[in-house]
Amino acid sequence: MKKLLIILLGFITLSLSYAASRQEASLSEFNKLRMAQAAITQLYVDSVDEGRLVEDAIVAMLAGLDPHSQYSNAEETKDLNEPLAGNFSGVGITFNMNNDTLYVIQTVSGGPSERVGILAGDRIIAVNDTVIAGVKMKNSDIMKRLRGPKGTNVDVKVLRRNQGTNDTIDFRITRTDIPIYSVDAAYMVDDKTGYIRLNRFAAETAEEMQKAIKDLKKQGMDRLILDLTDNGGGYLNAAVDLLGEFLQPGQMTVYTEGLNSPRIDNFAKPSGSKPLFNEGRLVVMVNQYSASASEITSGAIQDWDRGLIVGRRTFGKGLVQRPIPFPDGSMIRLTVAHYYTPTGRDIQKPYEKGNAKAYRSDIIDRFNSGELMHADSIHHVDSLKVETLRLNRPIYGGGGIYPDRFVALDTTEYTKYYRDVTAKGLINSYSIAYVDQHRKEIVKEYKNDTNFNREFQVTPEMLQELFTLAEKEGIEFNQEEAQTSTPLFSMIIKGLIGRDVFDNSTYYKVYNSHDPIFQEAYRIINSEDYDTLLPK
């Protein structure tokens, strides 16, 4: 009876509210939404999760806008922000899951795991008395157990192979702040040419890049290849700060503007008294997955004729999201403006409001149309042509940054058999097992990764072991496709072995020897083509 009375009172309240609203000139959409929620929660035939109802309403509202306005719950928001924040509190290891067992690839130098004596190749089989090996636990669930507040302890049980025997060792690790690095690799390709690969634009990116540039300049670098392929972007400020080291002080880097957001101009400002690398040859590598802050960076460098862009048209993500947090930790990332390069090019590719599916299929459409494989399949819109700011070279807007030198996507070695083996994670599993058995002899034979990269060879016997492993996993062997993909198999295996024995840069030294975009970037930066396009 009491519940019925509450429902009736709620209905009367709604009726009175509605009657009063009819007397007004119009019913505000906000009140309409609140009334709908009240009606559902108070009158619906079954029980309703009010929190879920509100979240669904928010998601539905955003779905009718652009593809990048999104809602995330508290847990998703934390996961989204963590990589960009620059660090988290944890135990300091890089790991892979191999046969449902956590395999330590590397310990963070100076981190808590290294300090207590955990080694590369160790297997963590239990965390705080919870077995994590052989139970098909998700990586995210394992990370939740290893991560925690700074200064807290976590107990782990480690299985270590030692001269043919397995030892079980208990460690107590005190969690501390662990850096998340933006720079994947930084090394000298030759006596003059440096290479830096950047995976994201985060809070610490500018400082990491400054250190990498200084270190390479000490080694003789006077020309730089900056790799932004597959870099999905991140913070606008990180891109602006990075451009401060490449452009002349005071040059515009990017501006933003929206219907309800006034124009904001951003200008190059070096971290020190002068830019670290505003002279010397510069080539930027991009592809169809380079987005957002990567496009701001490559777009400004192109607009000011500071360097050459090599690769394929970038993703075309030029919408600015403003985070709007809620008290429960959830968040809306609402699009409030567009990014524009210094010449006024709108980076954002066209989209239809409410049609996220078509937007997500754009890369597939580019593949099907031939744009990723053939330069003559790229269609520029003449009305969107502008000129660079120093040399008056013609460049185009219309969604993404168009490269100065196109490099086709090479699919000749990519076969269905390679795809199936990779999808099962078997190349990774094989490489881990190989390092596990041969780490000491690899370290002994190859004093550094330069020797490893030059001399180590993936043998036919190693490939056969991989193919046998694949057959055991139910992948039917295909001789012709395996032969076609042999260079790709060999390169990935060698790169992963090098990474696990040495460091992340080793992987990219191996990978770049095979990568067409890098090969073209390296050719241009050391050829007369560069001076033809960008004379002093």
Secondary structure, 3 states (H helix, E strand, C coil): CHHHHHHHHHHHHHHHHHHHHHCCCCCCHHHHHHHHHHHHHHHCCCCCCHHHHHHHHHHHHHHCCCCCCEEECHHHHHHHHHHHHCEEEECCEEEEEECCEEEEEEECCCCHHHHHCCCCCCEEEEECCEECCCCCCCHHHHHHHHCCCCCCEEEEEEEEEECCEEEEEEEEEECEEEECCCEEEEEECCCCEEEEEECCECCCHHHHHHHHHHHHHHCCCCEEEEECCCCCCECHHHHHHHHCCCCCCCCEEEEEEECCEEEEEEECCCCCCCCCCCCCEEEEEECCCCCCHHHHHHHHHHHCCCCEEEECCCCCCCEEEEEEECCCCCEEEEEEEEEECCCCCECCCCCCCCCHHHHHCHHHHHHHHCCCCCHHHCCCCHHHEEECCCCCCEEECCCCCCCCEECCCCCCCCCHHHHHHHHCCHHHHHHHHHHHHHHHHHHHHCCCHHHHHHHCCCCHHHHHHHHHHHHHCCCCCCHHHHHHCHHHHHHHHHHHHHHHHCCHHHHHHHHHCCCHHHHHHHHHHCCHHHHHHCCC
